Amino acid sequence: MTDKLTQEQMKIWDCVVVKLGRPTNLYQIKIVNIPKTTNYRVDIWIEKKVEGSSLLDRKIGHSYFINWDGKNITYSNPPIEKRYADGKKIELPKVTKTWKDPMVL
């Protein structure tokens, strides 16, 4: 499920998906402009089946603060890295440094 995105948000999503790849378990995309700036928060919601149940667990799988110049992502925190190829998740090496989302208390 994806809320209707504006034309500008679709351009941003196209740039994100080129860099990240397309998650196979994509549920929803949220792209929110930070007022009076060219900065956006991009949240990519994913879903997976809860083991031993018919329920689905939905959570933010990837979240980025980006700067958008109207054509390209000029900055991203954290950096957008390729995580999916041909619809399959790419296993990345373990990261020792963690990133804390400043929007989460």
C-alpha positions as CSV (number, residue, x, y, z in Angstrom):
1,M,0.0,0.0,0.0
2,T,1.3,3.4,-0.9
3,D,-0.4,6.7,-0.1
4,K,-0.8,8.8,-3.3
5,L,2.5,10.5,-3.9
6,T,2.9,13.9,-5.5
7,Q,4.9,14.2,-8.7
8,E,7.8,15.6,-6.7
9,Q,7.6,12.7,-4.2
10,M,7.6,10.2,-7.1
11,K,10.8,11.8,-8.5
12,I,12.4,11.4,-5.0
13,W,11.2,7.8,-4.7
14,D,12.6,7.0,-8.2
15,C,16.1,8.3,-7.0
16,V,15.8,6.4,-3.7
17,V,14.9,3.1,-5.4
18,V,17.8,3.4,-7.9
19,K,20.2,3.7,-5.0
20,L,18.5,1.3,-2.5
21,G,16.8,-1.2,-4.8
22,R,13.2,-2.2,-4.5
23,P,12.3,-4.0,-1.3
24,T,10.2,-7.2,-2.1
25,N,8.2,-6.7,1.1
26,L,7.4,-3.0,0.5
27,Y,4.2,-1.9,2.3
28,Q,4.2,1.9,2.2
29,I,6.3,4.9,1.3
30,K,6.2,8.1,3.3
31,I,8.0,11.2,2.0
32,V,7.5,14.3,4.0
33,N,8.9,17.7,3.2
34,I,10.4,19.6,6.2
35,P,8.6,23.0,5.7
36,K,10.5,25.9,4.1
37,T,13.5,23.7,3.2
38,T,14.6,21.3,0.5
39,N,14.9,18.6,3.1
40,Y,12.7,15.5,3.3
41,R,12.2,12.5,5.5
42,V,11.8,9.3,3.5
43,D,10.3,6.3,5.4
44,I,10.1,3.0,3.7
45,W,7.7,0.7,5.5
46,I,8.0,-3.1,5.0
47,E,5.9,-6.0,6.1
48,K,6.5,-9.6,7.0
49,K,4.4,-12.4,8.2
50,V,4.6,-13.1,11.9
51,E,5.9,-16.6,12.4
52,G,3.2,-19.1,13.4
53,S,0.4,-16.6,12.7
54,S,-1.6,-15.1,9.8
55,L,-0.8,-11.6,11.1
56,L,1.5,-9.2,9.3
57,D,4.2,-7.1,11.1
58,R,4.7,-3.7,9.6
59,K,7.6,-1.4,10.5
60,I,9.9,1.2,9.0
61,G,12.6,-0.8,7.3
62,H,14.6,2.1,6.0
63,S,14.5,5.8,7.0
64,Y,16.5,8.7,5.5
65,F,16.8,12.4,5.9
66,I,17.6,13.8,2.4
67,N,18.3,17.0,0.6
68,W,16.6,17.3,-2.7
69,D,17.6,19.8,-5.4
70,G,14.6,19.1,-7.6
71,K,16.5,16.5,-9.7
72,N,18.8,14.6,-7.4
73,I,19.4,13.6,-3.8
74,T,22.4,15.8,-2.8
75,Y,22.7,14.5,0.7
76,S,21.4,11.6,2.7
77,N,21.7,10.7,6.4
78,P,22.3,7.8,6.7
79,P,23.8,7.3,3.2
80,I,21.5,5.3,0.9
81,E,23.3,2.0,0.1
82,K,22.2,-0.7,-2.3
83,R,20.3,-3.3,-0.3
84,Y,18.1,-5.0,-2.9
85,A,18.9,-6.5,-6.3
86,D,16.5,-8.3,-8.6
87,G,13.9,-8.2,-5.8
88,K,16.2,-10.0,-3.3
89,K,17.7,-8.6,-0.2
90,I,21.5,-8.2,-0.4
91,E,23.2,-9.3,2.8
92,L,25.6,-6.6,4.0
93,P,28.5,-7.0,6.4
94,K,27.7,-6.3,10.0
95,V,28.0,-2.6,10.9
96,T,29.7,-1.8,14.2
97,K,28.5,1.8,14.3
98,T,24.8,2.4,14.8
99,W,22.8,5.4,13.7
100,K,20.1,6.8,16.0
101,D,17.1,8.3,14.4
102,P,16.7,11.8,16.0
103,M,12.9,11.7,15.4
104,V,12.5,8.6,17.7
105,L,12.5,9.2,21.4
